[in-house]
Amino acid sequence: MVVIGVDPGLTGACSVIDHNGLRAVFDLPTMKIPGVGEKALVQKKIDGRAFCALLLKYAPADGPKPVFAIEAVGTQGVGISIQTAASLLRSLGALETVAECLRFPITYINAQKWKRFYGLIDHNKDPNLSAGQQSALLKKRSMECARRLYPGCTDIARAKDHNRAESLLLAHFLMRELA
């Protein structure tokens, strides 16, 4: 079985795993939105063609049909701007379209569910930490967890690789659910 895990968004990432382990982990490819000026808040979008090519590279059409695990996202959240929400949903739509065109079945996974499974979130938040510090701690924990599960993965070494770690944890979560 091949599972593709996707953490959506312009800074999102994708991981491809199978019963032998990690096949690939990469940032989602983006491109400049044609006709958008430099002052626009959102200047990029998902490059669907490049994403499709990467998926076919790591999950070839003549191989086993992959299952596509994507984090279920919405527009609700504290401090999320309308531009951020619109960009996130635009990215989600592009990712879904690529998966649908490749005929990969899509499974949506709630962030709370998979993060709780790995023990990344709890109800006893430290009241001494700001929201930003809580977020940084969650990102750090995600990376540590992904490194424990896939110790040979060198693609989650930098602090900004937390989206890669989350895509890997999503894929691993679905692989366990389907086993």
RODOLUM-282481 format. One record per residue (C-alpha): x, y, z; residue in three letters; residue number from 0. Coordinates in steps of 0.05 Angstrom, whole numbers, padded with zeros to 5 digits. Example, Ala and Ser with C-alpha at 12.3 -4.5 7.8 and 13.67 -1.06 7.14 Angstrom:
u, v, w, type, seq
00246, -00090, 00156, ala, 0
00273, -00021, 00143, ser, 1
END
This chain:
u, v, w, type, seq
00000, 00000, 00000, met, 0
00024, 00070, -00017, val, 1
00000, 00129, 00025, val, 2
00009, 00202, 00006, ile, 3
00004, 00251, 00064, gly, 4
-00008, 00325, 00050, val, 5
-00004, 00384, 00097, asp, 6
-00040, 00435, 00053, pro, 7
-00022, 00508, 00043, gly, 8
00030, 00549, 00006, leu, 9
00083, 00528, 00055, thr, 10
00055, 00458, 00060, gly, 11
00089, 00392, 00044, ala, 12
00077, 00322, 00018, cys, 13
00103, 00254, 00039, ser, 14
00098, 00187, 00004, val, 15
00106, 00123, 00044, ile, 16
00094, 00049, 00034, asp, 17
00103, -00015, 00073, his, 18
00179, -00008, 00063, asn, 19
00181, 00062, 00093, gly, 20
00192, 00131, 00066, leu, 21
00193, 00141, -00010, arg, 22
00195, 00217, -00011, ala, 23
00181, 00280, 00027, val, 24
00179, 00348, -00007, phe, 25
00151, 00419, -00002, asp, 26
00090, 00432, -00043, leu, 27
00110, 00466, -00108, pro, 28
00084, 00536, -00118, thr, 29
00084, 00587, -00173, met, 30
00071, 00662, -00180, lys, 31
-00001, 00679, -00195, ile, 32
-00001, 00710, -00264, pro, 33
-00021, 00783, -00264, gly, 34
-00015, 00793, -00189, val, 35
00027, 00853, -00168, gly, 36
00082, 00854, -00116, glu, 37
00038, 00889, -00066, lys, 38
-00015, 00835, -00065, ala, 39
-00019, 00797, 00001, leu, 40
-00022, 00730, -00035, val, 41
00025, 00725, -00094, gln, 42
00032, 00650, -00103, lys, 43
-00011, 00588, -00114, lys, 44
00000, 00513, -00116, ile, 45
00033, 00491, -00181, asp, 46
-00015, 00434, -00198, gly, 47
00025, 00409, -00258, arg, 48
00090, 00405, -00218, ala, 49
00053, 00372, -00160, phe, 50
00023, 00320, -00207, cys, 51
00092, 00305, -00236, ala, 52
00122, 00295, -00167, leu, 53
00065, 00249, -00146, leu, 54
00074, 00206, -00209, leu, 55
00149, 00204, -00197, lys, 56
00141, 00175, -00127, tyr, 57
00076, 00137, -00138, ala, 58
00078, 00116, -00212, pro, 59
00013, 00104, -00249, ala, 60
00032, 00033, -00264, asp, 61
00043, 00016, -00190, gly, 62
-00006, 00005, -00134, pro, 63
-00059, 00059, -00129, lys, 64
-00041, 00106, -00071, pro, 65
-00088, 00132, -00018, val, 66
-00085, 00207, -00010, phe, 67
-00088, 00232, 00062, ala, 68
-00099, 00307, 00070, ile, 69
-00110, 00348, 00132, glu, 70
-00181, 00373, 00136, ala, 71
-00176, 00448, 00138, val, 72
-00227, 00503, 00149, gly, 73
-00229, 00577, 00153, thr, 74
-00241, 00584, 00227, gln, 75
-00185, 00603, 00273, gly, 76
-00162, 00658, 00319, val, 77
-00127, 00713, 00281, gly, 78
-00135, 00682, 00211, ile, 79
-00144, 00736, 00158, ser, 80
-00192, 00729, 00100, ile, 81
-00132, 00729, 00053, gln, 82
-00100, 00671, 00091, thr, 83
-00165, 00632, 00092, ala, 84
-00177, 00643, 00018, ala, 85
-00106, 00622, 00001, ser, 86
-00111, 00560, 00043, leu, 87
-00177, 00539, 00011, leu, 88
-00150, 00554, -00058, arg, 89
-00090, 00509, -00043, ser, 90
-00135, 00455, -00017, leu, 91
-00177, 00457, -00081, gly, 92
-00115, 00451, -00125, ala, 93
-00089, 00392, -00085, leu, 94
-00156, 00357, -00087, glu, 95
-00162, 00368, -00162, thr, 96
-00094, 00337, -00175, val, 97
-00112, 00276, -00132, ala, 98
-00180, 00269, -00166, glu, 99
-00149, 00274, -00236, cys, 100
-00100, 00219, -00217, leu, 101
-00159, 00179, -00189, arg, 102
-00126, 00175, -00120, phe, 103
-00179, 00164, -00066, pro, 104
-00178, 00221, -00016, ile, 105
-00183, 00213, 00059, thr, 106
-00192, 00277, 00101, tyr, 107
-00162, 00274, 00170, ile, 108
-00180, 00323, 00225, asn, 109
-00118, 00355, 00254, ala, 110
-00142, 00344, 00325, gln, 111
-00149, 00270, 00313, lys, 112
-00080, 00255, 00285, trp, 113
-00044, 00304, 00331, lys, 114
-00078, 00274, 00392, arg, 115
-00059, 00203, 00368, phe, 116
00015, 00223, 00369, tyr, 117
00008, 00260, 00436, gly, 118
00025, 00326, 00404, leu, 119
-00033, 00364, 00435, ile, 120
-00064, 00360, 00502, asp, 121
-00116, 00396, 00541, his, 122
-00067, 00419, 00594, asn, 123
-00035, 00477, 00556, lys, 124
00018, 00515, 00595, asp, 125
-00016, 00581, 00613, pro, 126
00053, 00614, 00617, asn, 127
00065, 00605, 00542, leu, 128
00038, 00652, 00489, ser, 129
-00001, 00626, 00428, ala, 130
00063, 00634, 00387, gly, 131
00104, 00595, 00437, gln, 132
00050, 00540, 00439, gln, 133
00052, 00536, 00363, ser, 134
00128, 00532, 00362, ala, 135
00126, 00476, 00414, leu, 136
00076, 00437, 00372, leu, 137
00119, 00445, 00310, lys, 138
00180, 00421, 00349, lys, 139
00142, 00361, 00377, arg, 140
00117, 00343, 00307, ser, 141
00188, 00343, 00280, met, 142
00214, 00301, 00338, glu, 143
00158, 00250, 00329, cys, 144
00170, 00244, 00253, ala, 145
00245, 00235, 00265, arg, 146
00231, 00179, 00315, arg, 147
00185, 00143, 00266, leu, 148
00231, 00154, 00206, tyr, 149
00302, 00161, 00233, pro, 150
00333, 00157, 00164, gly, 151
00294, 00218, 00139, cys, 152
00342, 00276, 00131, thr, 153
00290, 00322, 00100, asp, 154
00262, 00346, 00166, ile, 155
00325, 00377, 00196, ala, 156
00309, 00452, 00194, arg, 157
00258, 00488, 00238, ala, 158
00219, 00507, 00175, lys, 159
00210, 00433, 00157, asp, 160
00153, 00424, 00207, his, 161
00104, 00419, 00149, asn, 162
00144, 00361, 00120, arg, 163
00141, 00328, 00188, ala, 164
00066, 00338, 00192, glu, 165
00055, 00309, 00122, ser, 166
00096, 00248, 00143, leu, 167
00056, 00240, 00207, leu, 168
-00009, 00246, 00168, leu, 169
00013, 00191, 00119, ala, 170
00037, 00147, 00176, his, 171
-00029, 00157, 00214, phe, 172
-00071, 00135, 00154, leu, 173
-00025, 00076, 00140, met, 174
-00037, 00051, 00211, arg, 175
-00112, 00064, 00205, glu, 176
-00116, 00023, 00141, leu, 177
-00072, -00035, 00165, ala, 178
END
